Amino acid sequence: MGESFDMVTKCMSFTLNEQFMEKFVEPGNHNSGIDLLRTYLWRCQFLLPFVSLGLMCFGALIGLCACICRSLYPTIATGILHLLAEI
């Protein structure tokens, strides 16, 4: 009738050093070549939250200055930085 596809998920924990190692086209086969897209996407998932946090903190400082100066332009800059941090 139909084929049955059983999928097994295996959870593994990695050290911080192992998180930044190269990912291969065929996992476990070091002769298959480095998959650059997977490698850099994997690395970005650890770095981009810190960039987002930095943008949020910078936006908060500009927002504080906007409150003190009672000016519209720093308020607009704060909104833009918060939108960039959310993307």
Secondary structure, 3 states (H helix, E strand, C coil): CCCCCCCCCCCCCCCHHHHCCCCECCCCCCCCCECHHHHHHHHHHHHHHHHHHHHHHHHHHHHHHHHHHCCHHHHHHHHHHHHHHHC
